[in-house]
Amino acid sequence: RELIAPISEDSAGFINGIKWRGEVNSSQTREIQFAQNISQVFLGINMKCASCHDSFIDRWKLEEAYNLAAVFAENPLEVNRCDKPTGVVAVPKWLFPELGQVDPNAPRETRLQQLAELMTHSDNGRFTRTVINRIWHRLMGRGIVHPVDAMGTEPWCEDLLDYLAVRFANDGYDLRKFIHFLMTSQAYQSQSVVLQKEPGQDYVYTGPLAKRMTAEQFMDSIWQITGTNPSRAEAKVDRVARKEGESQKLHEQQVEKVNANWIWHQGEIGKQSQLRHTFHLQSVPQTALMMTTCDNAFVMQINGQQVTQSKDWDKPVYMEVTRFLTAGENLIEIDAEMFGGAAGFICQILMLEKDKQTRAIISNAQWEARPPGGDWDAAKVLHIHGEGPWGNILNPKEAVMPTGPVSAVRAALVKNDFLMRSLGRPHRDQVVTTRPAELTTLQAIDLANGDILAQYLQQGAQQLTGKHGLGNWLYRHALSRSPATGELNVLKNVLGTGSDPAAVEDLLWLVFMQPEFQMIR
């Protein structure tokens, strides 16, 4: 309902669509995009043909497409046939008047609310069938009605479609509950099937289809195994795990300001600086959140493991660093560099101890610093946070101390990059409900020698080098099994002693390129 009738700008992007530059075809206006997207996503109806003329392939008329678009329109909307004005003004209407109707004289916000209520009406079986058919398609590899955007197509089992739709509605339209029901069913847990060709109208379900991981699933798996998750999510979501009924808030003892200082080494500034700080922990904290940046670039290690790096000082790093800490002595090491102008490094780590007390590690004169090759000395404090040329660059609200553990950033919550695009993640400017299943040449090239994947594997190899039983651990986490006898010999040949990061990187690539890893079966 909030997608159709947004309660804030955060959920308005779906119905707002794309405002193209200059003059556009009448079937590409934002109002028509609204009608097309609403129909496709929630009803499995293709309104693209009917947005230009009466559809040649199904029942939908040009008038119906424009009447639905008029629900969204702020001004009178003239009907255009094949991009030519007809002189007819569309009237805001819902596609299925048997369920009710939109008040054409009501304000736009009211019309959208009425449309949202009609879409989720208890008697709107098309909505429930469209939703459960999409979930079935995602999990099983092929819809009960196929294609999923053509719900007028005859299903291979109408009784199953009806049963699942009614069950979904009776369970309060709870997507999580419905997904749990499907994934714990014998249908989903049965042996997967590999189709040699695209099935025809005689298709009958015999098991879930083997399919490749999506781009997001692939990246999530890589990040989880290598420990290279992004430091922050681009999407505005709450990723903190809480007990039921617990509200989103700062821990009552959390400091609300940044106490860290901008530091560098003593003497002449120079273009490079090495900084370090040692601190003692009685035990590993429940959570440790860091915010840091450096003008202009830095690489950080904690206890010998690379934690993060950045060359963009005005985009601070906010990340959870609990997994890098240990009981006893801890060492933070920084290789900092400036490219011209001001130089400085700043860092604050806020830790929530298991006794619910908080502790902060801040960059100050207690840190040590030196120019490369020089002697270690007390770091020079350049400015307190908020002063100097950087202003209030660190935002403590971005590093909220939760009352529970913070989940890792997932690929769906960060911006699309070249690797994910080549693996099939679509742009967000258009509605895409299915993705290509075949491996393309571009995907093969990016997986074989692409820079983005290579960087993740290199960082992961540095963190995993020296890990006891790495080969067995990797197989269990990546393939959910132990290596076979023949594979153990390969592991020994590739890994050697396990102390060479290059060998570990080769092993990671070897495992991640296996169809067994990339295919969901």
C-alpha positions as CSV (number, residue, x, y, z in Angstrom):
1,R,0.0,0.0,0.0
2,E,2.9,2.4,0.8
3,L,4.3,1.8,-2.7
4,I,1.1,2.9,-4.3
5,A,0.1,5.6,-1.8
6,P,3.5,6.7,-0.3
7,I,3.5,8.0,3.2
8,S,6.9,9.8,2.6
9,E,9.4,10.5,-0.1
10,D,11.3,7.4,0.9
11,S,8.7,5.2,-0.7
12,A,7.6,7.5,-3.5
13,G,10.2,6.5,-6.1
14,F,8.2,3.5,-7.3
15,I,5.1,5.5,-8.5
16,N,7.1,8.6,-9.5
17,G,8.9,6.7,-12.2
18,I,11.4,8.4,-14.5
19,K,11.1,12.0,-15.6
20,W,12.9,11.8,-19.0
21,R,14.6,14.9,-20.4
22,G,13.0,16.8,-23.2
23,E,10.0,15.6,-25.2
24,V,9.0,11.9,-24.8
25,N,6.5,9.6,-26.4
26,S,3.2,9.8,-24.7
27,S,3.4,6.2,-23.6
28,Q,6.6,7.1,-21.6
29,T,5.2,9.9,-19.4
30,R,5.3,9.4,-15.7
31,E,1.5,8.9,-15.5
32,I,1.6,6.1,-18.0
33,Q,4.7,4.6,-16.3
34,F,2.6,4.5,-13.2
35,A,-0.2,2.5,-14.9
36,Q,2.3,0.1,-16.5
37,N,4.3,-0.5,-13.4
38,I,1.3,-1.0,-11.1
39,S,-0.3,-3.4,-13.5
40,Q,2.8,-5.4,-14.2
41,V,4.1,-5.7,-10.6
42,F,0.9,-6.3,-8.7
43,L,-1.5,-7.8,-11.2
44,G,0.7,-9.5,-13.8
45,I,-0.8,-7.4,-16.6
46,N,1.2,-6.1,-19.5
47,M,-0.1,-2.6,-20.1
48,K,2.6,-1.5,-22.5
49,C,0.7,-2.3,-25.6
50,A,-2.5,-0.7,-24.2
51,S,-0.6,2.4,-23.4
52,C,-0.3,3.2,-27.1
53,H,-3.4,1.6,-28.6
54,D,-5.9,-1.1,-27.8
55,S,-3.9,-4.3,-27.1
56,F,-3.7,-6.8,-29.9
57,I,-2.8,-9.7,-27.6
58,D,-5.3,-9.4,-24.7
59,R,-8.4,-7.6,-23.5
60,W,-6.9,-4.3,-22.3
61,K,-7.9,-1.1,-24.0
62,L,-6.2,2.2,-24.4
63,E,-8.9,3.9,-22.4
64,E,-8.4,1.6,-19.4
65,A,-4.6,2.3,-19.4
66,Y,-5.1,6.0,-19.4
67,N,-7.9,5.9,-16.8
68,L,-5.6,4.0,-14.4
69,A,-2.8,6.5,-15.2
70,A,-5.2,9.4,-14.4
71,V,-5.4,8.1,-10.8
72,F,-1.8,9.3,-10.5
73,A,-2.1,12.5,-12.6
74,E,-2.0,15.9,-10.9
75,N,-3.6,17.6,-14.0
76,P,-6.2,16.5,-16.6
77,L,-4.7,13.7,-18.7
78,E,-5.5,13.7,-22.4
79,V,-5.6,10.3,-24.1
80,N,-3.1,9.8,-26.9
81,R,-3.4,7.0,-29.5
82,C,-0.1,6.1,-31.1
83,D,1.3,9.4,-29.8
84,K,-1.5,11.5,-31.3
85,P,-3.9,13.5,-29.1
86,T,-7.5,12.3,-29.3
87,G,-9.2,15.2,-27.4
88,V,-10.6,12.8,-24.8
89,V,-9.7,13.4,-21.2
90,A,-9.1,10.3,-19.1
91,V,-11.2,9.6,-16.0
92,P,-9.4,8.1,-12.9
93,K,-10.7,4.5,-12.7
94,W,-9.7,1.2,-11.3
95,L,-9.4,-1.8,-13.7
96,F,-11.9,-4.1,-11.9
97,P,-15.0,-2.1,-10.9
98,E,-16.6,-5.2,-9.3
99,L,-14.3,-4.5,-6.3
100,G,-15.1,-0.8,-6.0
101,Q,-14.0,2.3,-7.7
102,V,-11.8,5.4,-7.3
103,D,-13.5,8.7,-6.7
104,P,-12.5,10.7,-9.8
105,N,-13.2,14.0,-8.0
106,A,-11.1,13.3,-4.9
107,P,-7.6,14.8,-4.4
108,R,-4.7,12.9,-5.9
109,E,-3.5,11.6,-2.5
110,T,-7.0,10.3,-1.7
111,R,-7.2,8.6,-5.1
112,L,-3.9,6.8,-4.5
113,Q,-5.1,5.6,-1.1
114,Q,-8.3,4.3,-2.6
115,L,-6.3,2.5,-5.3
116,A,-4.0,0.9,-2.7
117,E,-7.1,-0.4,-0.8
118,L,-8.6,-1.8,-4.0
119,M,-5.4,-3.5,-4.9
120,T,-5.2,-5.2,-1.6
121,H,-9.0,-5.9,-1.3
122,S,-9.8,-9.3,0.2
123,D,-11.7,-10.2,-3.0
124,N,-8.8,-9.2,-5.4
125,G,-7.6,-12.7,-6.1
126,R,-5.5,-11.5,-9.0
127,F,-3.2,-9.6,-6.6
128,T,-2.7,-12.6,-4.3
129,R,-2.1,-15.0,-7.3
130,T,0.4,-12.6,-8.9
131,V,2.4,-12.3,-5.6
132,I,2.5,-16.0,-4.8
133,N,3.3,-16.9,-8.4
134,R,6.3,-14.5,-8.3
135,I,7.6,-16.2,-5.1
136,W,7.1,-19.6,-6.5
137,H,9.0,-18.6,-9.7
138,R,11.9,-17.2,-7.6
139,L,12.2,-20.4,-5.5
140,M,11.3,-23.1,-8.0
141,G,12.7,-21.6,-11.1
142,R,9.5,-21.4,-13.1
143,G,6.1,-19.9,-12.3
144,I,2.8,-21.8,-11.9
145,V,1.7,-19.3,-14.5
146,H,4.6,-18.6,-16.9
147,P,5.7,-16.0,-17.8
148,V,5.1,-14.3,-14.5
149,D,4.1,-11.0,-16.1
150,A,1.3,-12.7,-18.2
151,M,-1.1,-13.9,-15.5
152,G,-3.8,-14.4,-18.2
153,T,-1.8,-17.5,-19.3
154,E,-3.2,-20.8,-18.3
155,P,-1.4,-22.2,-15.2
156,W,0.0,-25.7,-15.2
157,C,-2.0,-26.4,-12.0
158,E,-4.9,-24.0,-11.3
159,D,-5.8,-25.8,-8.1
160,L,-2.3,-25.2,-6.6
161,L,-2.4,-21.5,-7.7
162,D,-5.8,-21.0,-6.0
163,Y,-4.8,-22.9,-2.8
164,L,-1.6,-20.9,-2.3
165,A,-3.3,-17.6,-3.0
166,V,-6.0,-18.3,-0.4
167,R,-3.5,-19.5,2.1
168,F,-1.4,-16.4,1.6
169,A,-4.5,-14.2,2.2
170,N,-5.6,-16.2,5.2
171,D,-2.1,-15.8,6.7
172,G,-2.4,-12.0,6.6
173,Y,-0.4,-11.5,3.4
174,D,2.7,-12.3,5.4
175,L,5.5,-12.8,2.8
176,R,7.9,-14.3,5.3
177,K,5.4,-16.9,6.5
178,F,4.6,-17.8,2.9
179,I,8.2,-18.2,1.9
180,H,8.8,-20.3,5.0
181,F,5.9,-22.5,4.0
182,L,7.2,-23.0,0.5
183,M,10.8,-23.6,1.6
184,T,9.8,-26.3,4.1
185,S,7.6,-28.1,1.7
186,Q,8.4,-31.4,0.0
187,A,8.0,-29.6,-3.4
188,Y,10.9,-27.3,-2.7
189,Q,13.1,-29.8,-0.9
190,S,12.8,-32.4,-3.6
191,Q,15.6,-33.2,-6.0
192,S,16.4,-30.4,-8.4
193,V,15.8,-30.8,-12.2
194,V,18.0,-29.7,-15.1
195,L,16.0,-28.9,-18.2
196,Q,17.6,-29.6,-21.5
197,K,15.2,-27.2,-23.3
198,E,12.5,-24.7,-22.6
199,P,9.4,-26.6,-21.6
200,G,6.2,-26.2,-23.6
201,Q,2.5,-26.2,-22.6
202,D,2.7,-29.7,-21.3
203,Y,5.1,-28.7,-18.5
204,V,4.4,-30.3,-15.1
205,Y,6.4,-29.6,-12.0
206,T,8.8,-32.4,-11.0
207,G,11.2,-30.5,-8.8
208,P,12.8,-27.1,-8.5
209,L,14.9,-26.1,-11.5
210,A,18.7,-25.8,-11.0
211,K,19.5,-22.1,-11.4
212,R,22.4,-19.7,-11.0
213,M,22.7,-17.5,-8.0
214,T,21.6,-13.9,-8.6
215,A,24.2,-11.2,-8.7
216,E,23.3,-10.2,-5.2
217,Q,23.4,-13.7,-3.8
218,F,26.8,-14.3,-5.5
219,M,28.3,-11.2,-4.0
220,D,26.8,-11.8,-0.5
221,S,28.4,-15.3,-0.6
222,I,31.8,-13.9,-1.6
223,W,31.7,-11.2,1.0
224,Q,30.6,-13.5,3.8
225,I,33.4,-16.0,3.1
226,T,36.2,-13.5,2.5
227,G,35.0,-10.9,5.2
228,T,35.0,-8.1,2.6
229,N,31.5,-6.8,3.2
230,P,31.1,-3.0,2.4
231,S,31.4,-0.7,5.4
232,R,28.0,0.9,5.0
233,A,24.7,0.4,3.2
234,E,23.5,3.0,0.7
235,A,19.9,2.2,1.4
236,K,18.3,3.7,4.4
237,V,17.4,0.6,6.4
238,D,17.7,-0.5,10.0
239,R,20.1,-3.5,10.1
240,V,20.2,-3.9,13.9
241,A,18.9,-7.2,15.3
242,R,16.6,-6.5,18.3
243,K,14.4,-8.4,20.7
244,E,10.7,-8.2,19.9
245,G,9.2,-4.9,20.8
246,E,12.5,-3.1,21.2
247,S,12.7,0.3,19.6
248,Q,15.5,1.7,17.5
249,K,17.6,3.9,19.8
250,L,21.1,4.6,21.0
251,H,22.4,2.8,24.0
252,E,21.7,5.0,27.0
253,Q,25.4,5.5,27.7
254,Q,26.4,6.2,24.1
255,V,28.4,9.4,23.5
256,E,26.6,11.6,21.0
257,K,29.6,13.7,19.8
258,V,32.9,12.9,18.1
259,N,35.8,13.2,20.5
260,A,38.5,12.1,18.1
261,N,41.2,14.4,16.8
262,W,42.9,14.9,13.4
263,I,46.4,13.6,13.8
264,W,49.7,13.1,11.7
265,H,53.3,12.7,12.5
266,Q,55.5,15.3,14.2
267,G,57.6,17.8,12.1
268,E,57.2,18.5,8.5
269,I,53.8,17.2,7.2
270,G,55.1,15.2,4.2
271,K,53.0,13.2,1.9
272,Q,52.9,9.9,3.8
273,S,52.5,9.0,7.5
274,Q,52.4,5.8,9.4
275,L,50.2,5.7,12.6
276,R,49.6,3.0,15.2
277,H,47.8,2.6,18.5
278,T,47.8,-0.3,21.0
279,F,44.9,-0.9,23.5
280,H,43.9,-3.6,25.9
281,L,40.6,-5.4,26.1
282,Q,39.5,-7.6,28.9
283,S,37.2,-9.4,26.5
284,V,35.9,-9.0,23.0
285,P,33.1,-6.4,23.0
286,Q,29.6,-7.2,22.1
287,T,29.8,-4.6,19.3
288,A,32.5,-2.3,18.0
289,L,31.5,0.4,15.5
290,M,34.1,2.6,13.8
291,M,34.0,5.8,11.9
292,T,37.1,7.1,10.3
293,T,38.6,8.9,7.3
294,C,41.9,10.4,6.1
295,D,42.8,13.3,3.9
296,N,43.5,11.9,1.3
297,A,43.8,8.1,1.5
298,F,44.6,5.3,4.0
299,V,44.9,1.6,4.5
300,M,43.9,0.3,8.0
301,Q,44.9,-3.0,9.7
302,I,43.7,-4.3,13.0
303,N,45.8,-7.1,14.5
304,G,47.5,-7.7,11.2
305,Q,44.2,-8.0,9.2
306,Q,43.3,-5.4,6.6
307,V,40.0,-3.8,7.7
308,T,39.4,-1.1,5.2
309,Q,40.9,1.3,2.8
310,S,39.7,4.5,1.1
311,K,40.9,7.2,-1.3
312,D,37.8,9.4,-0.8
313,W,38.2,11.5,2.4
314,D,34.8,13.2,2.2
315,K,33.1,9.8,2.4
316,P,34.0,8.5,5.8
317,V,34.1,4.8,6.5
318,Y,31.4,3.6,9.0
319,M,31.7,-0.1,9.8
320,E,31.5,-2.8,12.4
321,V,35.0,-4.1,13.4
322,T,34.1,-6.5,16.2
323,R,35.4,-9.5,14.4
324,F,38.9,-8.0,14.1
325,L,39.3,-7.5,17.9
326,T,40.6,-10.0,20.4
327,A,40.9,-10.2,24.2
328,G,44.2,-8.8,25.3
329,E,46.5,-6.5,23.3
330,N,45.1,-5.0,20.1
331,L,47.0,-3.1,17.5
332,I,45.7,-0.6,14.9
333,E,48.0,0.3,12.1
334,I,47.5,3.0,9.5
335,D,49.3,3.8,6.3
336,A,48.2,7.3,5.4
337,E,48.8,9.5,2.4
338,M,48.0,13.0,1.2
339,F,47.9,14.1,-2.4
340,G,48.3,17.8,-1.8
341,G,46.8,20.4,0.5
342,A,45.8,19.5,4.0
343,A,46.7,16.2,5.6
344,G,45.2,14.4,8.5
345,F,43.7,11.2,9.9
346,I,40.8,10.7,12.3
347,C,39.2,7.7,13.9
348,Q,36.7,6.8,16.6
349,I,35.7,3.3,17.6
350,L,32.8,3.0,20.0
351,M,32.5,-0.4,21.8
352,L,29.6,-1.8,23.7
353,E,31.0,-4.2,26.3
354,K,29.2,-7.3,27.4
355,D,28.3,-5.6,30.7
356,K,26.5,-2.9,28.6
357,Q,29.2,-0.3,29.4
358,T,30.6,1.7,26.5
359,R,34.2,2.6,25.7
360,A,35.6,4.7,23.0
361,I,39.0,4.5,21.2
362,I,39.8,7.9,19.7
363,S,42.7,9.2,17.6
364,N,44.7,11.6,19.8
365,A,48.3,12.3,21.1
366,Q,48.4,8.9,22.7
367,W,48.7,7.4,19.2
368,E,52.2,6.9,17.7
369,A,53.2,8.3,14.3
370,R,56.2,8.6,12.0
371,P,57.1,9.4,8.5
372,P,58.0,6.2,6.5
373,G,61.3,4.9,7.8
374,G,61.5,7.4,10.7
375,D,61.3,6.8,14.4
376,W,58.0,6.4,16.3
377,D,56.9,9.4,18.3
378,A,53.7,10.7,19.8
379,A,51.2,11.7,17.1
380,K,50.7,15.4,16.5
381,V,47.2,16.6,17.1
382,L,46.3,18.9,14.2
383,H,42.7,19.8,15.0
384,I,39.8,18.6,17.1
385,H,36.9,17.2,15.1
386,G,34.8,20.1,13.7
387,E,37.8,22.4,13.3
388,G,40.3,22.7,10.4
389,P,39.4,22.4,6.7
390,W,37.3,19.3,7.2
391,G,34.4,20.6,9.4
392,N,32.1,18.0,11.0
393,I,32.9,15.3,8.5
394,L,32.1,12.4,10.9
395,N,28.4,11.9,11.7
396,P,27.9,9.8,14.9
397,K,24.3,9.0,13.7
398,E,25.9,6.9,11.0
399,A,27.6,4.8,13.6
400,V,24.7,4.2,16.0
401,M,25.5,1.8,18.9
402,P,22.7,-0.8,18.7
403,T,21.4,-2.8,21.6
404,G,22.0,-6.0,19.6
405,P,24.3,-7.3,16.9
406,V,24.6,-5.5,13.5
407,S,24.1,-7.7,10.4
408,A,26.5,-7.5,7.6
409,V,25.8,-5.1,4.7
410,R,24.2,-7.1,1.9
411,A,24.6,-6.5,-1.9
412,A,20.9,-5.5,-2.3
413,L,21.6,-2.5,0.0
414,V,24.5,-1.0,-1.9
415,K,24.7,0.7,-5.3
416,N,25.0,-1.4,-8.4
417,D,28.6,-1.8,-9.7
418,F,30.1,-3.1,-13.0
419,L,30.4,-6.7,-11.7
420,M,26.9,-7.0,-10.4
421,R,25.5,-5.4,-13.6
422,S,27.4,-7.9,-15.7
423,L,26.0,-10.7,-13.5
424,G,22.5,-9.6,-14.2
425,R,21.5,-7.1,-11.6
426,P,19.2,-4.6,-13.4
427,H,19.2,-0.9,-13.1
428,R,16.6,0.5,-10.7
429,D,15.1,2.9,-13.2
430,Q,12.9,0.3,-14.8
431,V,10.8,-2.6,-13.5
432,V,12.5,-5.9,-14.2
433,T,10.8,-9.0,-12.8
434,T,12.9,-11.8,-14.4
435,R,16.6,-12.1,-15.2
436,P,18.5,-14.0,-17.9
437,A,19.5,-17.5,-16.8
438,E,22.3,-18.0,-19.3
439,L,25.9,-17.2,-18.7
440,T,27.1,-14.4,-21.1
441,T,30.6,-13.7,-22.5
442,L,30.8,-10.5,-20.4
443,Q,30.0,-12.4,-17.2
444,A,32.6,-15.1,-18.0
445,I,35.3,-12.4,-18.6
446,D,34.4,-10.5,-15.4
447,L,34.5,-13.7,-13.3
448,A,37.8,-14.8,-14.9
449,N,39.8,-11.6,-14.6
450,G,37.6,-8.7,-13.6
451,D,39.2,-6.2,-11.3
452,I,36.3,-5.9,-8.8
453,L,36.2,-9.6,-8.0
454,A,40.0,-9.9,-8.0
455,Q,40.1,-7.1,-5.3
456,Y,37.7,-9.0,-3.0
457,L,39.6,-12.2,-3.4
458,Q,42.9,-10.5,-2.7
459,Q,41.6,-8.8,0.4
460,G,40.0,-12.1,1.5
461,A,43.2,-14.0,1.0
462,Q,45.1,-11.6,3.2
463,Q,42.6,-12.2,6.0
464,L,42.5,-16.0,5.6
465,T,46.2,-16.6,5.1
466,G,47.5,-18.8,8.0
467,K,44.0,-19.9,9.0
468,H,44.1,-23.5,10.4
469,G,42.3,-26.0,8.3
470,L,41.5,-23.4,5.6
471,G,40.8,-25.9,2.9
472,N,38.2,-27.9,4.9
473,W,36.7,-24.6,6.3
474,L,36.3,-23.1,2.8
475,Y,34.6,-26.2,1.4
476,R,32.2,-26.4,4.3
477,H,31.3,-22.7,4.0
478,A,31.2,-22.5,0.2
479,L,30.0,-25.9,-0.8
480,S,28.3,-27.2,2.4
481,R,30.5,-30.3,2.4
482,S,34.0,-31.6,3.1
483,P,36.5,-32.0,0.3
484,A,36.7,-35.5,-1.3
485,T,39.9,-37.5,-1.3
486,G,41.0,-36.3,-4.7
487,E,40.1,-32.7,-3.8
488,L,42.3,-32.9,-0.7
489,N,45.3,-33.6,-2.9
490,V,44.5,-30.5,-5.0
491,L,44.1,-28.4,-1.9
492,K,47.5,-29.4,-0.7
493,N,49.1,-28.6,-4.1
494,V,47.4,-25.2,-4.3
495,L,47.7,-24.1,-0.7
496,G,51.1,-25.5,0.2
497,T,51.7,-24.4,3.8
498,G,48.9,-22.0,3.7
499,S,51.2,-19.0,4.4
500,D,51.2,-17.6,0.9
501,P,48.4,-15.1,0.3
502,A,48.7,-15.6,-3.5
503,A,48.1,-19.4,-3.0
504,V,45.0,-18.6,-0.8
505,E,43.7,-16.3,-3.5
506,D,44.1,-19.0,-6.1
507,L,42.1,-21.4,-3.9
508,L,39.3,-18.9,-3.4
509,W,39.0,-18.3,-7.1
510,L,39.1,-22.1,-7.8
511,V,36.3,-22.8,-5.4
512,F,34.1,-19.7,-6.4
513,M,34.3,-20.6,-10.1
514,Q,32.9,-24.1,-9.5
515,P,29.3,-24.6,-10.9
516,E,28.6,-26.3,-7.5
517,F,29.2,-22.9,-5.8
518,Q,27.3,-20.8,-8.4
519,M,24.3,-23.0,-8.9
520,I,21.4,-23.4,-6.6
521,R,20.3,-27.0,-6.6
